[in-house]
Amino acid sequence: MNRNIEQWEVRKRSVSSERGVVAAQNWMAAAAGADALAKGGNAIDAAVACAFALNAVEPWMCGMGGSGYMVIWLAGEKRAMALDFQGMLPQGIDTSDYPLDPNVPDAIMGFPGVAENANVVGYKSITVPGAVAGLSAALKRHGNLGLDSVLASTIELAERGLPVDWHTTLQIALEAADLSKFPASATVFLPGGAPAQPEQYLPLTKMTETLKALADNGPDVFYKGQVADRISADLQAGGSRINADDLAAYEPLFIEPLVGTHRGATLYTPGETSGGLRLNEALQYIETHLDIEQPIGAHTYSTYATALNKAFINHERRLGRIDTAGCTSHMSAVDADGNMVALTYTLLNRFGSKVMLPSTGMMMNNSVSYFDPRPGYPTTMEARKRINASNMCPTVCVRDDEALFAVGASGANHIVPCTMQMAAFLLDYDISLEEAFNLPRIDAGGRDSIRVDPAVGEDVLAALGQDFQLEIAQNLVFPKLYSCPSGVWRDPDTGTTCGIGDKANPVAGAVAESRFIIDTSTNSGAQGARP
């Protein structure tokens, strides 16, 4: 493994404010969320603005063609709610489109391989996307701003184009072979037939048109109007079974959140179809077995690893599989009034299906791979079935009717271990958000071994090695072996808020409430936007 590759020490500082903070995997998206706060928006407006902005700065992880979950704490009502905007199979889904092929490796979710990888790459891997419906519904019900106001920064970012730095080039290069199979994707991300090089902006013309249509006409245009017509026409031309009726039938679900407890605090997650059940099971074990009188060390990581292993083994028994791959984006937001949001959404794989729809400029998910092509399983493909098993685990923690923190992460099966450790560090040891995010982590998920960042120290490694088989690996930008967390915190006594992004992601960050100025100068480089 990569025990000794990078020779620097990486640390990230939190951002504090009395007026609210947004944290995300891309600081420009966080700045768009902070801009919504500055316009008079609340945490819901900020999270939705951030989520939409990711279309224009991180289109390989999530976007309008994706799906996900949101957890909201409403400070004035002293209650939590959750929103499920997971993807949905079309009415005409047909398992004969996905014949098993023993010569194809198992799919990303552990299901048997399908001929031509049809459930992973291409038009047949796409589900009806829920992101636009879910984000818009949250905004309408609980936000202060209109969709046009929330989308303003995103439209400016899209008009400027996708900023390319070395991190963007890396993401494109990793999927260049499959992106090249789809003309619209190749045109944007592979100019001249090769991954886009840093220090330029890639035009997002069709995406900009779609965003403007949403701002002018509202979300219905995406599912029943002119945009819906373009989406369904492109999908059917490419071989998808999604039609206009499937788009019109989609509805996000407001649901009661799953409730867990730890050290006198209540943790809210989206429900049993999310990673929340594993999170709660692990925390229950930790509360019983961790000696919090001991400082953070070998006993901590050993207890956390055992707790995670038990939770993941139970998960595998329930579903008959463990999710193994996926690329996601998480953002957290808090406002001055104490409202708090944890939001995670995804295209599933990096660049999802690898399909950019020609008429709308949207990258589309490959969430058909969430479903089993074989009959008789809890996740077997069925008409209009929603995704009913996910690693995503956006979490809001509340104590004494005051939201303390919102955390979550990206990274498939790494999400729950990361989110659990962030919550446990904060509640077990009463440390700051910044301290928690900069601590070394482990990754455990019912495997024969556990992964350990060597930053824990040689003594801890030696002690863990007595009880576990170790994979010793640094926490690097790539490969991403420990997930990518984003979180916010609010001090209930002073009202001070803070936020932070993943220390190992070069563009992750938090931005305090402020107006967002988009730098459109041609010589401003890849990071031409500034908060």
Secondary structure, DSSP 8 states (H G I E B T S, - for coil): --TT---S------EEESSEEEEESSHHHHHHHHHHHHTT--HHHHHHHHHHHHHHH-TTT--TB-EEEEEEEETTTTEEEEEEE--B--TT--GGGS-B-TTS---TTS---BGGGTTTSSGGG--B--HHHHHHHHHHHH-SS-HHHHHHHHHHHHHH-EEE-HHHHHHHHHTHHHHTTSHHHHHHHSGGGS---SSEEE--HHHHHHHHHHHHH-THHHHTSHHHHHHHHHHHHHT----HHHHHH---EEE--EEEEETTEEEEES-TTTTHHHHHHHHHHHHHH--TTS-SSHHHHHHHHHHHHHHHHHHHHHHS------EEEEEEEEETT--EEEEEEEEESTTTTS-B-TTT--BB--GGGGSBSSSSSTTB--TT-B--------EEEEETTEEEEEEEEESGGGHHHHHHHHHHHHHHH---HHHHHHS--EE-SSSSEEEE-GGG-HHHHHHHHTTSEEEE----SSS--S-EEEEEEE-TTT--EEEEE-TT-TT-EEEES---EE---TTS-TT-EE-
